[in-house]
Amino acid sequence: MTSPRHARDTERGRYYTDPAGGPDLVSVTNVLDTAVAKKALIPWAVKLTTEYVLANLPSITLRLVTDRTAVVKEIKAVHRNARERAADLGNRIHAAAEARVLGAPFPQELDVAPYITQLELWLDSWGVDLERDVEATEITCVHRRLGYAGTADLMVWLPTGLNGRRELWLIDYKTSATRRANSVYPENTLQLAALRFCEAVLLPDDTDAPMPRIERTAVLNLRAASYALVPMPAGREAHRAFRGALETTRWLHAAPSSYTALLPSAAPARKAA
């Protein structure tokens, strides 16, 4: 996960500080992490852990005799370490993509470069002129009335309308070293809808501007050797679904973490025999 301006991590997940001085705004990704089940994560973690154990079985078997605690700790950390590595790579790809779109310099990292090459191929395939067609990149979108905020990766004009009319697209980058380029998750639609129907965007000087009228939304999947632009139906129906997740998140974040157990006030008197 990237670290946008005004975003901060709390014990309840990420929140945005409102430069206008209002209440903190829960992040869109925080809502989805809190209220939407990620059913694919458990099978992925089991598969990754199993493969690790089988690949290192002789060593693990020997070490179990001398240091079982350390081995168990190591095995339990396999999926967490893999997820952290993937998140770190995703963050660096996002940062490099932002710099590339802005025409700014960025570190030339071997593991990031293939993804940026795919971004450049995608830009070229649509004939994107960065100065003419890019409306915004990595811009914070806010919905103060509903109490949330998020960051849009890219707003860009593409000639996808009737007779080549340009339309404004809201695009979210997704990176992966293993998933197919055309694969998406349903919650991607909720994320895009939440951003699309925000009330305003924050400019570099922390003032507001009206949220641009977004005509189309999509995920741009970037892989090391391929890319795919996948349109997503992020309309009002998806935004209503996101608002339900937002209400669930708000309730969960306000709920106490423990409750007092109910005990009998006194033991009941026994009847005489």
N, C-alpha and C positions, 0 to 999 in steps of 0.2 A: 504494500500500500504506500502510495506517495505521501508526502507531507506538505499539503498546500498551505499557503499563507493563511493565518488566523486559525488554523486547525490545531487542536491540542488533544493529547490522549489523556483520558481519565480512567478511573476504576470502572466506569460504566461504558467505556469505549470512547470513540472519537467524538468531540464536539467542536463547533466553530464559535469563536468569540466574535460578536457582532461589533464592528467598528462604530456603528451608530449608537452603541451604548445599551442596546436592549438585552434581553435574556440570551443565554447561550443557545445555539442552534444545534440539534443533534445531526450528525452527518448521515447522508443517505446510505453509505456502506455500513455504518453502525446499525441502522434500522434493519438492513437485510441480514447482517450477521446475527442480530438478536432475535428476529421474528420469523426468519425463513429457514426451514430445515435444509441443511446441505447433505442430502442423503448419499451423495457420491463419495463423501470424504471417508466414511468408515470402510467401505470396500477397498478404496484406494490405500488407506493406511494399512489394512490387513495384508493386501497384496505386496506392498512395499516391504513391510516387516518380514513377511514369510520369505520373500526372495532374498533378503539380507541374511536371514538365519541360515537358509539352505546354502547360500554362497560361502558362508563362513562357518559351516557346521563343525568341521574338525577342530578349529581353534576354539569355538564356543564350548564344545564338549569338554575339552581339556581344562579350560578356564573355570568351568562350573564347579570343578572340584576344589579349586583354591580360592576363588573369589566370586561366589554366586551373586552377591549383591551388586557388584560392579557390572557383571554381565547383564543382569536383568535391567539395570538402569540404562545401559548402552542400547539394549534392544528396544526399550520403551521410547527412547529418544530418536529412533530412526526416522519415523514419519514426521516428527516435529522439526528435526534438522533439515529434512528435505523440503518441508513447507517454507521454512525460513530462507533457505537458499533460493527457492523459486520466487519468493516475495522480494528478496534483495535484487535478483536479476530483473524482475518486473519493474521495480522502482528505477533502476538504472536505465532500462530501456525507455521508460516514460520520460525521464529527464533528458535523455539524448534525443528522443522524438520531438520534445518541445523545442529544444535548441535548434534542431534541424529545420523545423517549420519556421522558426523565427530568424533563421540564417545566422545563428550565434555559434561560436565554437563550443565543442564539447569533447570530453576525453575519448580517445580512440581505444576502446576496450575490445579485446578479441571475442569475448562471449556476447557482447552487445552488438557488434558490427553487423552480423548477418541479419538481425532483425531490422536494423535501420536501413540496410540494403533493400529489404522487402518493402519497407515504408516508402522508400524512394521510387521503387518500381511501381507501387500503387499510385503515387502522386503523378508519375509520368504517364501511367496508363489512362488517367482521366484528364491529362493536360492541365493539371493544377498550376496556376501562377500564384506563388505564395503571397505576393504583394496584393494582387487583385482579388483572389478568391478566398483567402483565409480571413474569416470574420473574427475569430478569437481562438486562443489555445490556452489550456490550463487556466480557465477563468472560473472564479467562484460564483455560484448561483445560489440565491437565497429565497426562502419563502417564509417571511417573518410571521405571517398570520397563522401558518400551520406549524412553525417552529422548527424548520429543518434547513440544511444547506448541503451543498455538494460541489464538486469541481468537474467541469466539463473538459474532456481532453481536447476536443477539436470541434469548432463550428466552421464549416467550409461550404462554399457554393459549388455545386456540381451540375452539369447540364443534363439532368435526368427528367425534366418536365417535357410536356408536349412540344414537339418541334424543337427540342434542344433547349427549352427554357431553363434557366438556372434556378435551382432550388437550394434553400439553406438546409444543410444536414447537420445534425448533432451526432457526433461519432465518439464512441468510447473504445480505446485500445484495449485489447486483451492479448496477453502473451502466454505461451506455454511451450515447453520442450517436448511434450508428449501427445497432446490432444490434436485431432485433425483440424485443419484450418477452417472448415465450414461448421464446426461444432459450437453450440452456444448453450447457455442455461436459461431456463424461464425467467429467473430473477434478473437477468440482464435487461429484460423488457421493463421491469419495475424500476430499475435504476435509471434508465433512459427517460421514462415517463416522469419520474420525480424531478429530474433536471429540466426536462422540456417545459414543464408547467410551473416553474419557479416564477416569482414576481419580478425579480431584479437580478442584475449581475453587479459585482463589485469591481470598480475600475482600479487601476494602480494607485490612485491617490485616495482610495477608500471611500470615494463617493459612489452613489448608485447610478445605474443606467437601466432603462427598461429591458426586460428580457427580450432578446430578439425573437421574432416569430419563426419558430422552427417548423419546416414543412416535412422533413423526413428524418428518421433516426436509424442508426445502425451500429453494429459492433464491427470494428476492423480487427480481425484476428491476425496477429503477426507471429509467424513461425520462423525458424532459422532458415528454412528453404522454401517457404511459400507464404501466401497471404490470401485472405478472403474478406470481402466486404459483405456482411450479412444484414440485410434490412430487418428491423424489428418493429412489431406493431405497437409502439409505445403511445397509444392514444389515451383518451379520457377514461376508458374502462380500466386500463392498466394503472392509471393514476389513482383511481378509486381503490384498487387493490393495494397499491402502495400506502395509501392513507390508512387502510386497515392495519397494515403492518406497523405503521407509525404509531397508531393508538396502542397496539400491543406492546411496542417498545417503551412507550411513555409509561404505561402501567407497570411493566416489569422493572424499569429503572427506578420507579418510585416505591416499589414494594419492599418491605423489610426483608432482610436476609435470614431472619429467624423469628420464631414465634414462641410464646410462653406455653409450656405444656399445662394442661388442666389436670389438677390433682383433687381428690376428694377432700372436703374441708375437715371431716372427722370420720373415723371408722364407725359403721352402723352398729348399734347395740345388739347384742345377741339375746334372743328370747330364752326365757327360763325353760328347762326341760319339763 
